[in-house]
Structure formats: C-alpha cells, structure tokens
Amino acid sequence: MPLNRIANVVGGRLADVLDPEAQVTQPAVFDSREATTGALFLALEGEHTDGHVYAEAAINKGATAALVTRPVGVPAIVVDDVLRAFGRLGHFLLHDGLAAAKVVAITGSAGKTSTKDLIAQVLPGNVVSTPQSFNNEIGLPLTITMADRHTDYLVLEMGARHIGDIRDLTRIAPPDISVVTNVGTAHVGEFGGRENIAEAKGEIVEAVQPGGLAVLNADDDFVDVMRNRTQARVVTYGLAAEATIRATGIEIDKQGRASYTLVTPEGRAGVRLQFVGDVQVHNSLAAAAVAREAGLDVEQTAARLSEALPRSRWRMETTTRPDGVTIINDAYNANPHSMRHSLDALAAMTRGQDQRSVAVLGRMNELGDDARSAHEEIGRYAAGLGLDHIILVGGDEGVDGRAVHLPDQDAALELLHRILRAGDVVLVKASRGVQLQQLADALLHLNP
C-alpha cells in the first residue's frame, strides 16, 4: 500500500514524506532492529522506552515510514494513537486484500500457543499464524500484515487480561472459527475469579461470523456452557463420551509424548504426537476439529497431527544434553493449570524408568489473593507425584518436606550442577519475568 492510502485508512497525516506513493511492502515491526526494506515501523510508547526514539534507526534499515504520534524528522504517518491506528489498518487489510482468508481464533487460560501451532500445521493451503504468542492488540494486526492475497487461513491467538479485550480483538479480525481451550486461573488476580475469566474468554465465541463454527472443550464445564453464547454451529472435543471429536486409548511414551486413537463421527485413526505432555491430547483434538471443518478426513488429520512439530520456544521444549541429562524448558508462563500438567509430564517421563525427576519451579504471577494457597497447593501436588527433587526458586532458603527453597536462579544452578547425573530429567517451569528461561538455557550448556 502507498503511504497516502495508509494515512487515509488510519486517519493520519503524512510528515517528512518526500513520496506519498512510496510503498509499504513488508510486515510491520515494532523493534527497529527487525526493520527491513519496505516495512512499516510502529513507534510504540512503553513503560521503559519510547519507540519514537528508534524511528530513524528503522528508516535507516529500510523501513518505508514510521507510524507515530508526533513528527520525528523521518518519513512518518502521524496519528493520535499508534495502537488504535494500527488496529484500523489490520481490520482494513483483512477485509480488503484478505477477504478470501478464513480467520481461526484461539483463546483459553492455557494451551493457546501449542493449539495455535498444531492448527497452523494441520490446515491445508497457505496458512499464516501468530508468531510466538503475539496475541494482543499489537501482535494481532501485526500477524495480519504478514498475510497476502494467497493466504487461505489466518490462525490468530487471542489473549486477554480484562473483560472486553477479546471483543476488541475480534472487532479487528472477526473469526470464522473460534476455539476455546479451557478456563483456568491464569491472570485470576486481574480478573477477580474464574467466572470473570470465562466471561472474557467467551467473547471469542460470541464473535463467530454467520455460518461459522465454535470449537469447545467438552471436558471443561466453563467452556462447554459457552455453546449458549453463540448462534454458530458447535463442535466439542475431549475425552468425554459425548464429545464430537474424542481420543481413546491414550498412552504416554518415555519421552512424554502421547499416542491415541482419534475418533470422529466419520471414523477413527491413530495419532502419535511429537509434542511433550498429555495436555497436548486436548490441544490436538481442538486442531482435529478445525481440520475437519476445513475438509480433511480423519486419516489425513491424524497424519498431519503426527507430523506436527513444536514451533514456539519455552513451551515443554525438550533437549537432551550430550551427558544424557534431559532439560524440559517450560518457563514461558505458568499458572496452576499448566503447572500441574507439566509436573504430570515430568512424572510420566520418569515413571518406571531408571531416571530421576527434578522439578525446578518458580513463581506463578497474577494470582491475586489466591497466590499463597495456589503455590502451596502446587507444592503438595509435586510432592504427591513422588518426584526425586523439587527445587523452588525465589524467597528464603530452606527445606520444607521434600522441597528445597532457594533465593534465586544462581543458587539453583549451583545446586543442579552438584546433583545432576546422566539420565536425569529436569523440568524448569515458571511465569515470565521470573528469569527461569535463562536458567534453562544455562542448564543446556552446564558441563557436570
């Protein structure tokens, strides 16, 4: 699109632009270091930095212009609010040049990103999906700018911290297919309870376009009842006998990967997942429901699910070191729901094996008044699984039952250096900002 047309779409004006017909030909970026020739740079103002400072650097790297709230001396489109203007641009692109693309929208308290990665790999044709977990008012329109007229499906992850957030995202990209994975306790401190979380997540179901489909987890009561919030067709998935798409005969191998029989109204076929953790069974069933809507038969769906690989870092990312120690890096985020599933996977990988299980756990953020009881409950849950070592990072040092409390990741790394031996399986799990991602990376290079 030429700059003058973009300015018209977003309600802005050109500043310091020599050629109003200069074209934006590449996806938008908000990091000046990622700017390429033909990109649009978003000058976002954050808590610690102001993107306007980096506009010149982005232009020097080839960006055609910057989207700004004030002139900065380089080619720019000046608007009142960069985020709102970018949302308007995303909405326009989707309904102008991408009208043929179907929008698959995914939300839930846990499993959004893995489900998104699975869906993106099972769908036929040209698929563009949310990179990493760019699931907010920045990442969603950014993903839209990655698509073109050849795109058949846009697979968009949608996150929320408040009631109304998902409704705002669906206004930018109204879904043809909506998927809800579960309603847990992620961000419960901000929402004020699971009922409010369910209210927020259900907005994605209410937004399904006429003739569209809602894909709901039949094993989650908060999700299953969302069928009452939509006029769309509903397909359910899960282990329940009444689910439209089901899994039977689930088995977990020593690498923590599930195999099962996929059961649909049209038939059944065997699936062997490459993703770690039994929770991936549900995520893959959601993907199977979307694939069925896209016209794939059960054998094609099972084959594609079995071939799909993890794409997003720090989500049950499993690596075995040369010395035989296996590191599971699941330190991107954590809440009680996902913490239990990760601990279950660790226990399953070492149960009946001549291997020790080591859980390195950090804080779960945004739990509000429930934080203390939720952490204590997870501690008891981990102990009940019979894990060999439980290391809790953050807070005072000490020993509580089977758990060792350490103040920081350096102390944890020192302890792990002493105790790890060949064959051990180490799970590193925490919320973002707790810095256990760095611990997991350090463990990969630790030389006992």
N, C-alpha and C positions, 0 to 999 in steps of 0.2 A: 504494500500500500504506500502511496506517496504521503509525505508528511502533512500536506494541506488537507488531505482526506481524513487522516487520523485525527488531526486537530478538530475537524468538524464533528467527527463521531464522538469525541470525548468532551466536547465543549470547551476547548482550549484555544490558545493563540500561539502563533509561531514567534520565536525570539532568536535573533542572531542566526537566522537561516538564510543562506545565500540562494538555495534552490528549493522552492516549495514543493517541487515534483520529485525531490530525492526520495528514493525508495527504501522502506524497511523490508528486508527480505529474509531475516533470520529471527528465531525466537527471542523474546525479551529476556533480559538478565537484570539482576539486582546487585550482582557482585561485579565491579568494574574489571576485575582480573579475568572474568569469563567472557568479556565482551569480544565479539567477532565482527568482521566486516558485514554491515547490513543490519546489525542488531538494534534494538531499542533498549536504552538503559533506564531503569527505574530509580529515580533519586529518592529513596525512602528515608524517612527520618526515624531512627531508632532510639533506644534508651541511652546507648553509649556512643553513637556515631550518627552523622548526617550524610546521606548519600549525595547531597549536592556537592560536597567537597570532592567527590570522586568522579563527577561528571566529565571533567576534562580528561581524566585518565581513560575513561571508557571511550570517549571520542577519539583519543589518540590511538586506541587499539582497533578502531574501525567502526565503532557504533555510528549509525546514521544520525541519531539525535538522542536527547535525554527527555524523559517525562519529569517535569519539575514543578515546584510551586512558586519559583521566582527565577528570573533570568540569571544565568551563571557564566555568561561570556562565551558559550559554545552553542551550536545548534540545539534548540530545545523546543518542546511544546509546553507552554505554561498553563497549569490548571489549578483549581482551588484545592483539590485533594488528590494526590497521586493514586492512592489505593482505589478510590471510587472511580476515578477516570479509567484506571486500568481494568476494573471490573466491567465498565461500559464497553471498553474495547473488546474484552473477551466475549461478552454477550453478542456484540455486533458480528465478530468473526464467526462465531458458532452458527448464527442464523443467516449469514450472508454466504461465505465461501464454503462452509462446512455443513450445510443443511442436510446432506445425504448421510452424514455420520451419525450413528446411534450413540447415545450417551448412557454409559453404565456407571451408576453412582453407588459408592460403598461407604457405609459408616458402621460404627459399633465401638464398644468400650475397649475391645482388644481384638487383634487379628485382622484389622483393616488392611494393613500393608501386605501381609502374606496372602490374604484373599485377593487383593488387587493384583499382585504378581501372578497368582495362579490363573485368574480370569484373563489377564492380558496374554497368557501363553496358550490357553485353550481355545480362544476365539479364532475364527477363520478370518482371512483377509488381512488388511493393513490396520494395525492397532497402535494407538498412541495412549500411553498410560502415565499416571502421575509419577514423576521421578522421586525416588526415595519415599518420603512421606510429606511431600509439599501439598498439604491438604487444607490450606486456609485461604483467606481472601487474596493472598499473594500467589500461592502455588497453583490454585485452580485456574485462573486466567493465564498464568504462565504456561501451564500444560496445554491450554487451548492454542497458544501461539506456536506450539511445536507441531501442530497438525497441519495438513494441507488438503487440497480437494480430493486426493486419493485415499484419505483416511476413511475406513469403514466403521471403526469403533473408537470412541474416546472413553477410556476407563479412568474414572475420576474418584479418588479417595476424598472424603469429606469429613473433616474433624469439627469438633465443637467444644467450646468452654462455657457457653451460655445458651440459654434458650433463645432461639432466633438466629443463631449463627448458621445452621444448616439451611434454614429457609432463605437466608441471604445468598448462600452459595447456589442453591437450586434456582434462584432467580437469574443468576448468570448462566447456569447450564441446567435447564430443566431435564430431568432424567427420563429416558425411555424404559430403563430397567433400574430399579433400586434394590440394593442388598443391605440387610441389617444382620451383622454377625452375632451380636449379643448386647446385653445391657449389664455392665458390671459396676465397679466403684471407681473407675478412673475419673479423676477430677471431681470426686464427690464433694470435696471441700468447697469447691466453687459452685457446684450445682445445688448442694444442700440436700441430697438424697437421691436414691435410685429412681424414685418416681419422676423426679425432675429430669434426670438423665434420659429416662425413657421418653419423656415428653419431647426433649430436644432431638433425640435420635429418630423419633417417629416422623419428624418433619420431612425426612427424605422420602417416606412412603406417601405422604400427602401430596408430594410434588410430582408424582409419576404422571407422565403425559397420557392423554386419552389413548386407549388401546395398548398401554404399556403393561409392565409386569413388576410385581413386588415379590422379592425372594426373601423369605423369612425363616429364621431358625426355630424349628418346631420344638426344640428342647429347652428353649428359654421362654418362660411364661411372659416376661415383659415384652419380648419380641413377637411371639405368636399372636398376642392380642392386638398387635398393630394392624392386623387384617381389617379391623373395624374402622381404621382411619383412612381407607383408600377405596376408590371405585375401580381400581385396576384389578386385573387378574392376579391371583396369588398362587405361588408355588412355595411349598415348605420343604425344608431339608433337615436331616438329623438322624438320630438313632431310633427315634420313636416309630412305632409300627405304622402310625397314621401319616408320617411324613411322605411327601410326594417323591422325594429323592432320598434314598437311605443308604446306609453302609451296614453290612453284616460281616461276621467272621473276621473282625479286626485282630490283627497280630502286629506286634512291635518287634523289630529285629534288634540286634545288639548295638546297632548304630542309632537306635532310637527312631527309626523310620517305620511308618505304618504301611501295612498292606491290608486290603479288604475287598469285598465284593460290592461293586456299585450296583444298586437296584433302582430301576426307574419303571414307570408304567409300561415302557416299551421293551424292557428286557434287563439283562444284567451282564456285567463283565468285570474282570479282575483289575485292580489298581494297585500299583506299588509306588508309593510316593518317595521322592528324593528329599523332601523337607523333613526336618527333625521335630519330633514331638507329636503325641497323639491328638493334640488340639488341631493339627493340620488336617485331620479327617474331616472335621466340620468345615474348615476353610475350603477344602477341596470339593466338598459336597455343594457348597454355595456356587463354586465355579462350574460344577457339573450342571446345576440348574440354569445358569446363564448360557452355557454351551448348548444345552437342549433347546433353549429359546432361539438360539442362532441357527438351529437346523442340524446340528451334529447328532449322529446316532450314538448309542451307548458304547459301542466298541471304539468309535473314533474319540469320544470323550475320555474313556478310560486310558487309551493310548497316549493322548495328549497330557493328561494328568500325570501319568507315569514318567513322561519325558520332561516335565516342567522342573526348572531348577530355581533355587532361591536367588533373588536378584538384589535384595536390599540388605545392606550391611547391618551388623549388630543385632540381628534377629535370629537367634539359635544358629548363628554362624559357627560351624563346626570345623576345626582344624586339628590334625594330629601332628605333633612335633616329631622330629627325627628320633627322639629318645622314647617315643611311644606314649607320651602324655597327650591326652585329648583335651582341647580347650573349646568350650561352648560359650561363645560371646553373645549374650542376650541382654546387653547393657544399654540398649537404646531407650527403653522405657520399662516401667514396672507398675503394676497395681496388684491388689490381692488375687484377682482372677488369673492374670498372666503369670504371676509368681508361682501359684500352685501348679499350673500346667508345666512350667519349666522345671520345677522340682520333680514332678511326676516323670518327666522325660529323663532326667538325670538318674532317678532311681531305676527306671526301666532299662536303661543302657548298661547298668552295672549289676542288676539282679541276676543271681545265678552265675556270674562271671568271676574270674579271679582278678577283679579290678576294684579299686577303691573309688568311692564317690566323694567329691569335695564340692561343697556349695559355698560360694563367696557372694554374700548378699549385701547390698547397700540399701539406702533409704528408698521408700516409696513416697513420692511427693504428692501434694494436693489432695490429702485425705481429710483435711479439716479436723474436727473434733474426734474423729474416729482413728486418727493416726496411731496413737499409742496402742489401742486394743488391736488394730489391724496388724501392726508389726509383731505384737506378742502372739497373735494367732498364727501368723506365718512361721514364727519361731517354733511353736508347738507342732505345726504341720510338718516342718522339715525334720524335726526330731522324731516324729512318729513314722517317718519313712525309713528310718534306720540308716541314714546316711553316715558315712565314716567320719567326715569332718564338716562342721558348719562354722563358717567364719563370717561374722557380722562386722561390717566396716562402717565407722562413724560413731562418735560418742566415746564414753570412757572405756578404758581397758578392763578386762576381767574375764572370768569364766562363769557361765550360767548354764548349769546342766551339761549338755553336750556341745554347747556353743561357746566359741571364743569371740570376745568382743575386742576389736582393735580400733584405734583412733582414726587411722587414715589408710590410704592405699599403699603408701610406702611400707608401713608396718605389715600390712597384709602380704605384700610382695616378698618381704624378708622372710616371713613365716613360710610361705609357699615354697620359697627357694630351699628351705631346710627340709620340708616334709614330702615334697612330691617325688614320686618314683615311677618307673616305666609302667604303663597300663592304667594309671590314674585318669579319671575323667573329672574335669573341673568345670563347673557352671559358674559364670560371672553374670550376675543379674542385679540391675538397679535402675532407678529413674535417671533420665537425662539430668545433667548438672551435678551428679554425684561423682563423676570422673572415673567411674569404673571401666569405661571404654578404654582409657589409657592403661589401666591395669591389665585388661585382657590383651591388649596389644603387646604390653611388656612381657606378659607370660609367654607369648608366642616366640619371643626371642630370648627367653631365660634359658641359660645353659647350666643345668644342675651340676 
